[in-house]
Amino acid sequence: MTSAAISRPLRALGLCATSLLFLACAAPPAIDMADDPAPNTVPGSAMVANKSTNNTRAQAIGSYRDYLARYPDGPERDRVTRRLADLLLEQGEDPTVYAEAINYYEYLLGAAPAGAQRTELLYQLSRAYQESGRSQQALASIDQLLLRETDADPRLYADTRFRQGELLFSEGDYLKAASAYRAVVELGPSVSAYESSLYKLGWSLFKQERYREALPPLLTSLDLKLAPVGENTPQAPVLSAASREQVADLYRVICASFAQLDGVDSVDSYFRQVGSRSYQQQVYLELAQWYVERQRISEAARTWLLVAQRDPLGAKAPRLTARAIELYRQAGFQQRRVATQAQFVTDYAMDSAFWRQHAPADFPAVMLLLQSSLQDLARLSHQQARDNADRAAAQTAASQAEQWYRQYLVSFGDTMAATEMNMQLAELLFERGDYHQAADEYERIARSSHDSTLAAEAALGALRAIDLALPDASAAENALLRERATTDALQFLQHYPEHTAAEDILVKTGTALLEQQQYVRALQVGKDAVSYAMPDARSDTLPTSIALQQLGWSLQAQALFAMANYTDATAAYREALLLADQQDERQPALLEGLAVATYRQAGQALTADDPQTALNLYRQAAQLAPTAGIRSKAQYDAATVLLSQASWTEAIAALQQFRAAYPDDPLQPEVTRRLAYALQTSGNEALAANEYLQLGQAQGQDVTVQREALRRAADLFMQAGDTDQAIATRESYLQRFPAPPGTAADVMQELADLESARGNAGRRRHWLQAIVALENDSPGAGTLGLAAPAALELAGYQLADFRELQLVDPVQESLARKIEAMKRALQAFETAIDYGVAKVTTAATYHIATMYDELGSALLSSPRPANLTAEQLAEYELLLANRAAGFEQQAIDLYMINTAGDHDAQRNPWVEKSVQQLKRRQAAR
């Protein structure tokens, strides 16, 4: 309240306004104050001073000062001084002015008698002190004033007490200030300072932290401000700017008081006691705002939410909840924000009771918050499902996220964000392992989205989900899922042939169909892919589309190949190759496929008895193949066809080329065998022998093949006239393959014969001995048929030694040597006899018999000792005859043994020879 307003009671006491009339005479003129500007003396109102009034007051002040200066002791001095002091107090705004007024009032008080005049002077002095900022002097003046009977005038008393309260309040003495204000309030609404005192009483109590006591005066002040104008005007009054400011201030201090008590609970309690008010809800809202301004986030949000919960179907309820959510968001209180959002979407879901009373169009902000809350809740739960290490907790979060996503799609499926939310739902289901439902959602997005990029991504997601659903699917489900995957893949290729994933999808789909042996379907998929990727009139073919065409032809080729339609398969491969350049990483695989298809086509021609066509196709396959695998096989088979056609020269050249080109090929031994055969058949025994020799020496080759190759090489060396190589090859055979014994014995016999043919008797004897030793080491192994004749022949060497020894003088010594040689021969022949081979036994027996026969003859023809007498000589002759007769008889016995057996003399010459010897002996006798 201004000083002008405080001075109004004094003016109401009847102070007259006079004006000065200056007289040009020596005596003081009489003062006429009727034209002075009258001060505003109505308590509680504001003085409106315009320029004219200010000018008039200034003129009056000037006149009064001039009077006092000219007539300091004039009869009107006190009146003029009083009037000048009052005008200066009204003029104010300058400390010197107030000081001048104070001096005048103090002068007047010193001369004023007791009574109303002195009361008035004290009142004005206190005002002057107050306006000049001299609070203590003002309070002292008021104390003096209040000691007088000022309560006789309630209005003056009220104004004085109010000013006292203001001074005390400004000094911070809220206790005494409250007492002063209360004194005014107790006077009732009739005094003008009542409302202001009521308001300041509440503030004084608040400043003392007496919050509960402060509330009644504050709320009464609010009642007065917001009370309807009259009984017939129940609407709230239209407030001035100052009143609106005071109402706002009231709300602030009231809310601060409630906050210092129990907050919103105190508000509830208070209004239950005093009864409801029209502005009661506004108190809650102002309290919430008070909390917000002081960053007391939880209390502010709780207050808003409490108001919303009390009238959940009211128009303000969702908006207040929205404010709480936003406040939590700004403060970073995520947990509380999320919990509030969850309750919000439950209370204001599109199927809730709220929307049965309200139109969504009237609440656009609420609708937006509902959407954003569902989005936030879904994404947060989704992230929790991803991050939570506890499986059960993660599953719970995933289920909650799915609920939010689906609620959003049901409520806002036509919004721009719906597709993105649907995509998030699909990803959630995918991450949770619910691949069937994930595929459903992905497919829905792919069908409905207008965003081609997002639709393509969804289509890819569906394919991934189906792929992961396959391992756990039953047989029936597996077939359905594969068909679904194929359908989705074809749709993807049809709509997005330029997509970077199109190639992989076609490859995967085609591979799956080929693995499932759905060759006809795979063929059609390849044809469709080519069709989808073909350029149209609107655009050129993009590199991706070219690759897709190429893969389409490749898939067709593979399907045709699997159906054994190699002719069309080669054509499809050629189409694919036409779309590849030298840098294309697929070119080698396509060339390989074309080569294999051509190779198989050659096989079909060969089966159809068309060797020439087969030969040409094999050669084509060899030329096409980028790697050695199919190329080597094709060249080998081409050579085989040439062999079958007896084209020896070409076949030999082809086989030799294969050998040079593929030295490590597993077919090398077979090539060598065939090359040897071709060389042998074409009459080139020497080269053929070398090939067989190489085959026989090849490491890792089948042992049987090696043995046969070495034997054949040895024979061919003989046919070529290369005896030395023939012998060396057989010896190499024996070193590598000493078993089986029967075959080894045959080779030894061959070596013995070859050595004999070239006159090397010693080497022949060596091999014969080896045959006998082999039989002795492995009896019954099939070597007997060669060992017995070999033993017989070896015994012949002993027989020759026996025959070579002649009986010479002295006979006794030479006879001993000859008998010793005979023993060795006998032992050798007995060894041959022991094998039990009839022809060998008869031969050995015959040779033994001849030795006895020859020994007897040798004795008879041996030289006689020269120093014998006739009688001694006769006796010597008798002895020789007797000894020779014994040897002869032994021979006869042996010849008889040969003839006594059941032998076919015609087939066994040794029996016949024995018979002849016997006949000769009988004739001699």
Secondary structure, 3 states (H helix, E strand, C coil): CCHHHHCHHHHCCCCCCCCCCCCCCCCCCCCCCCCCCCCCCCCCCCCCCCHHHHHHHHHHHHHHHHHHHHCCCCCCHHHHHHHHHHHHHHHCCCHHHHHHHHHHHHHHHHHCCCCHHHHHHHHHHHHHHHHCCCHHHHHHHHHHHHHCCHHHCHHHHHHHHHHHHHHHHHHCCHHHHHHHHHHHHHCCCCCCCHHHHHHHHHHHHHHCCCHHHHHHHHHHHHHHHHCCCECCECCCCCCCHHHHHHHHHHHHHHHHHHHHCCCHHHHHHHHHHHCCCCCHHHHHHHHHHHHHHCCCHHHHHHHHHHHHHHCCCCCHHHHHHHHHHHHHHHHCCHHHHHHHHHHHHHHCCCCCCHHHHCCHHHCHHHHHHHHHHHHHHHHHHHHHHHHCCCHHHHHHHHHHHHHHHHHHHHHHCCCCCHHHHHHHHHHHHHHHCCHHHHHHHHHHHHHHCCCHHHHHHHHHHHHHHHHHHCCCCCHHHHHHHHHHHHHHHHHHHHHCCCCCCHHHHHHHHHHHHHHCCCHHHHHHHHHHHHHHHCCECCECCCHHHHHHHHHHHHHHHHHHHHCCCHHHHHHHHHHHHHCCCCCCCCHHHHHHHHHHHHHHHHHHHHHCCCHHHHHHHHHHHHHHCCCHHHHHHHHHHHHHHHHHCCCHHHHHHHHHHHHHHCCCCCCHHHHHHHHHHHHHHCCCHHHHHHHHHHHHHCCCCCHHHHHHHHHHHHHHHHHCCCHHHHHHHHHHHHHHCCCCHHHHHHHHHHHHHHHHHCCCHHHHHHHHHHHHHHHHHCCCCCCHHHHHHHHHHHHHHHHHHHHHCCCCCCHHHHHHHHHHHHHHHHHHHHHHHHCCCHHHHHHHHHHHHHHHHHHHHHHHCCCCCCCCCHHHHHHHHHHHHHHHHHHHHHHHHHHHHHHHCCCCCCCCHHHHHHHHHHHHHHHHC
